[in-house]
């Protein structure tokens, strides 16, 4: 029916708009992180940190830093008998502060400074506090007690090393998506997840006596003497590490099986330029928009480690190769986008290729670590003698 088609078209349009925004926002944040990393050593004062890092960050979140009705610098937050106390910035919503921002020089540790933001928080209607030195960003709210800022942030990230899942959480603070109830729900989940992850990491590294006894009671029938607990503590740690290793191995096996089920990989071919293929075989190679988009994503990922000018590509009939220094002996990855199923080919130190299926092009962001390592391996190789 016509109305069903119209509805489906609108849904598809909204999905495409959302996808484009997410891509653009990711790129902006990644580029901003690159800029911070490059400029930080030139930034000598707190005021310079505000101008070079904090204000551009607020702008990336979609706010007009030059509109005092939207972003108010030196926001006054009177504290009891102390009048004229000022917060560095306040993001306003309907004339009232929604996020208070306290800034420090990029070289300062943030740990001693949350008490200052704490004092400002309960004197205003703001529901979120942000403490930042332009590199580390810590978001606070009042989950434990209303109108009293929590001691610990519910969300923290390093903008020069931000992860994709953190970008997704940060996106919720963008002007276009800001929703108080939604963020408060997310804040509660993030707070407990962060605390649980910290606890799990601690327990995995050095199992506590309580955890050891919890397991021991289920497998050991004798009396739990201190000597037995000590022995089982070492075994518990070893068992946890072995379990994690087994889990990783199973994931790798599953990925390899999926690759094999997709069919044997195409025969390896020497990478050649479009001009060479056209001239020798009379075949025109067309670089698709998807390949260009994939190239830009990989380039965005690698900007954190190397200069963009070092990243090049060469298109071939069966794959699209992304190279370091335009050298076909330094293939960073290959994109296989010429069929209905899309793959990325990544390389290890022996230059052995592993193909992994992509559900969407955005899945390329998941390969950040392996792409960085590949570039590091190439740069670590000894230059050939003249």
N, C-alpha and C positions, 0 to 999 in steps of 0.2 A: 504494500500500500504506500501511496506517496508520503503520508505523514511519518511512516516508519523510516523511510529513506532519509527524510529531512532530519529526523531525530538522530539516526545513526551518523549522518554527516556532521551534525552539531557536536555529538560526542567525540567523533574522530578529530574534529577541529580543536576541541578543548584539550584532548590528549596531546595533539601536536603542539599546541601553544604551551602547555605545561612542560612538555619535553624540551622545547626550545628554550624556555625560561631556565629550566634546570641546567641545561648545557651552558647557556650564557652566564649564569650565576657561578657555576663551577669554574669556568674559564676566568671570570673576573677575580674570584677569590685566589685561584692559583697564580694569576699574574700579579695580583697584589702581594701575595706571599713572596714571589720572586723579587719584587721591587723592594720590599722590606729587607730581605736578606742582602741585597746589593748596597742599600743605602745606609744601613744601621751604623756602620763605623764612622760615617760622616756626621751623624746626629749627636750633638754634644750636650744638649740641654733638654729639660722636660718640655719646655715650650716648643722646641723644635720637634720633639716626639709627637706632640699634639698635632702640629701642622703637617708633618710629613706622613704620619702613620694613622693617628686616631681619626682625624677628620676624613681622610680618604676612605677609611673603613666604614664610617657612618654613611658616607655617600654610597658605598657599595651596597649597603643595606636599603638603599632606595630613598634616603632622606635628603632633603635640601639643607645642606649645612649653612647656607647663607640666608635661610628664612628663620628668623627668631621665633616665629609662631610654630615652627616644626622642630628646630634644634636650638635650644637656648644655651649659649656659653655662659659660664660664671653664674649658674643658677643659684639663687639665694635660698638657703635652707636653714632658717633660724633654729638654734638649738637652745631651748630654755631661755636663760637670761643672756646667752651669747647671741648677739644679733649680727647679721651680715655674713654668716658662714656661707661659703660658696662651694658648690659642686662644679667640677670642670665643665660638664655638659649635662643637659637633660633633654631627652627626646620627648616631645609633647604630643598628646593625643587629646583633641577637643579642649585645648587650653590647659590641660593638667599633665604633670610629669608621669610618664609610664616607665621610662628607663633612666636611672641615674648613672652617670659615667664618671668614674674617678681615674685620673691618668697619672702615670709615673714615667720616669725616664726609662728607655728600653734596657739599660744596663742594670736597673734595680730589680731586686727580688720583690715579688708582690706579697710575700708572707707577712711582713710586719704591718701592712697598710689596710687590711680589710676592716680594722676597727674604725678607721676614719669614715669609710663608706657605711659601716654599721650605724654610726651616730646620725648620719644624714638620713638614712633610710626611713626610720620610724617617725620622722617629722614631716614627711610628705605622703602623698597618695600613691607614689610610685610602687609598682609591684615587683620590679626587677632592678637589680643593681649590677653594674658591670665594672670590674676592676681590671685595668690593662696597662701594660707597659709598651703597647704597640706590637708586641710579639706574642706574649701570652695573654689570653682573654679568659676571664673567669666571670661566669654569670651566677648571681645569687637571687634568692627569693625568700619567702617566709613560710616554708612548709611546716616547720615544727611549731611555730607560734605566730598567729596573725599579727602583722605590722611590726614584727621583730625579725630582722634579717638573720638567716641561718649562718652558723659559723663556717660551714663548708659550701663551696660552690656546687651547684647541681650540674654544671656543664663547663668544661674547660678544654681549650685547644691551643696549639701552637700554630700560628698562621703560616709559618715557613715550612711546616710539616703537617699540614692538615689532611685528615683522612676523608674519604668519600662519605662515610656515615656521619661524620661530624659536619660536613657541608650540608647534608640533608637536615640536620638539627638546626644549624645556623639559619637555614633558609626560612624557618618558621618565624624568625625575628625580622625578616624583610618587611618593609612597609606594605607590600602587596599581600602578604600572607599573615600579618600579625593578628593573632586572635588570643585574647587573654586566657580564656578557659582552656583552649587547646594546649597552649604553652605550659600552663600550670599542671595539666595532666602529664604532659611530657616531662616536665621538671621533676615531678614525683617519681616517675619511672626511671629517669636518668640518675637521680640521686641514689636510689636503692640499687640500681644496676652497677653504678660505679663502686659503691661500698661492697657489693657482693663480689665484683671482679677483683677488688683489692684483697678481700678476705680469701677468695679462692686462690689467688696468686700466692699469698702468704702461706696458705695451707699446703699448696702443691710444692712450694720450695722447701718449707720446713713444717711438716705436719705437727699440729699441736697434740698435746697429750690427750685432750678430749676427743679429737678426731681418731687418733690411734686406738683409743679404748672403744670408741663407737664401732669400729671395724673388728677390733679384737674380740669383742663379746660375741660376735656372730660367727667367728671362725675358730676361736680357741676355747677349749672346754676346761682347761685347768685354771688355777688361781693366777690372776694377773699381778705378778710380782713386779717390782721396779725393773728387774733384769729382763723379764719377758717383754714389758712395755718398751724398753730401750731397743731390744732386738726387733720387735714388730714395728717400731718407729722407722728404722732404716728400711725394712721391707715394704712398709706402706709408701714411703717416698719413692722407692725403686719401682713399685707396682704402678703408681700414678704415672711416672715418667714412661714406663713401658706401655701403659694403656694409651697415652697420648701418641706415642710413636706408632703403635698399631693402628690407631684411628687415622693418622696421616697416611700411612701405607695403604689402608683400605680406600681412602679417598683417591689416592693416586691410581690404584688399580681400577677403580670405578671410572675415572676419567679416561684411562687408557682403553678400557673396554668400550666406552662410548665412542671413542675415536675409531676403534677397529670395526665396530658395528656400522659406522658411517661409510665404511669402505676403505680400501687401501689408498694411501696418499699418492698424489700424482708424482710421476718421476721427477727427480731433481733436474732443474734446468739452469743453465748459466744466465744470470741477469744481464739483460741487454737493454740498450736505450730504445725508445720508441722509434727514433730515426733508423736505427740499425734493423729493427724488425721490418719496418716498412720497406726499406731499401732491399733487404735480402729476400724477404718472403712475400712482399707485396701485401702484407697484412696491416691494417690500420688498428692501432690499439687506442681505445678510448678510455680515458680516466674518468670514472663515474663520480657523481656527487657524493655517493657514500664513501668511496675511497678517499676523496678529498677531506670529508668530514673525519674519517678515521685517522688520516694523517695529522689533522689539526689537533685531535685529541692526544695522540702520541706525542706530538710536539709540545703540547701544553704540559703533559706529564714530565717530559724530559727537561723542560726549561728550568726546573728546580735544581738540576745537576750540571747542565752544560749550556753553552750559548746556542740560541736557536739557529744561528747561521750554520752550525755544524750538522744540522739534521736535513737530510735530503731524501728524495724518493726516486725510484725508477719503476715504471709500470711495465709489466710483461703480460703475455696472454693468459697465463694461469694464475698469477698472483701479482700483488702490488707490494714492492719491497721498500722498506724504510731503512735508510743507511746512515752510518756515521761518517762524516767527512766525505760524502758522496763516493765511498769506496765499497765496491761490491764484495770485498772480502770482510767487510765489517757490517754485516746485516743485523740491524737491531731487532727487526721482526718482519713478518710477512702477513699481509692481509689477503684472505681468500674470500672475496666478495662477489665472485662471478657466477654464483649459483644460488639456489633458494636457501641453502644452509651456509651460514657464514662462520669462518674460522680465523683465528690468529695463530701464526706460527712463531714460537719463541725459541730462543737458543740458549744452550748451556755453555760451559767453558770449553767443551770439546767441539763446540759449534754444531751439536746435534739438535735437530729441530723437533719440537713437540707442538702438535696442532691441537687447539682447544676450541670447541664450538662456542660461539657467541649467541646469546638469545637476542640481545639488542646491541647496537654499536656502543651504547653507554657502558657495556660490560668491559670495554677496553680499560676503563679506569681501575678495574680490579687487578690489572697487571702492572701497576705502578712499581712495585718492588722488584719484580723480575726484569723489567725494562731498565731500571736504574742499575741493577747488577750487571746486565749485559754491557752497558756503556762503560761501567767501571772495569770490567774484564778487558775490553778493547784498549782502554786508556792505560791499563797496567801492563799490556804486552810490550816487550822490549822492541824498540824501533829497529828495523833491519839495518845492517851495516851498509855503508855506501860502497 
